[in-house]
Amino acid sequence: MVAPSGNRRTTARRGGAIYGSGGDGGLGPLMRTIGLVVLVILLLVLIAKNCTGGDSEEASLQDQVELQLALAAQSTGDGTVYEGVDVTITDKTVVLTGEVPTNADKLNAKQAALRTDGIEDVVDNLTVAAGATPPGPGDVAGLQNQLNELVLAEPIQFTVGSAELEAESNTTLDRVAQAISSSDGVIIEIRGYTDSQGDSDENRILSQERADTVRQYLIDRGVEAISLSSVGLGEANPIADNETEEGRARNRRIEFVVT
């Protein structure tokens, strides 16, 4: 009876020695080392993804801006007009550099970049080719350039939900009136737009009332009524994302189209 008892203790010690050496010997530290290595690798992958994520977003925005420039070039009838323009993106800001043929092309390039969803600002470092002439009487493209630049710098604002002009827009419209009066033989269509919030029919009516208000303001400043027309297009032709407040604010606008 003593011998079997001794054998059991020996077996237990050997069993303990086997499991003990397995846990405290070579495999335990090795597994911990492998685990640390895997963790470090995962952290490096996450860091790399975060670093390249911004680059990837900027590359995507750059592609979209270049597409908008290509579309704008096609609308001018000269698909090569923006071939000399370089586009770089930094923190949702577009930087345009290079040379364009005219002042109108310079402004159109800036507007095309601003039409890109996700772009918040444009730094316009474009130069105009030597020999380009400033706008003059009857210069449709030059006047269009002037009017676009005015409303882009200081958008025409209305009281919320009404066709009443905000006081700060008077200065912009005074400059618009002066520019139009300096160009003989042109016809101006005033286009009113809203965002997509609310009823579409009501938006169209409101946009028409706002366009009419602008037309009357210009007439009161001496612009000939026969040269002005107004149309309300409601939520049509958005230039930004209506899902964001910033985008909706950009869509609530007045545009001038010179012919």
Sequence and secondary structure as in RCSB ss.txt:
>XXXX:A:sequence
MVAPSGNRRTTARRGGAIYGSGGDGGLGPLMRTIGLVVLVILLLVLIAKNCTGGDSEEASLQDQVELQLALAAQS
TGDGTVYEGVDVTITDKTVVLTGEVPTNADKLNAKQAALRTDGIEDVVDNLTVAAGATPPGPGDVAGLQNQLNEL
VLAEPIQFTVGSAELEAESNTTLDRVAQAISSSDGVIIEIRGYTDSQGDSDENRILSQERADTVRQYLIDRGVEA
ISLSSVGLGEANPIADNETEEGRARNRRIEFVVT
>XXXX:A:secstr
 HHHHHHHHHHHHHHHHHHHHHHHSSHHHHHHHHHHHHHHHHHHHHHHHHHHHHHHHHHHHHHHHHHHHHHHHHH
TT TTTTTTEEEEEETTEEEEEEEESSHHHHHHHHHHHHTSTT  EEEEEEEE TT     TT HHHHHHHHHHH
HHHS   B TTSS B TTHHHHHHHHHHHHHTSTT  EEEEE   S S HHHHHHHHHHHHHHHHHHHHHTT  G
GGEEEEE TT S SS TTSHHHHHHHS EEEEE 
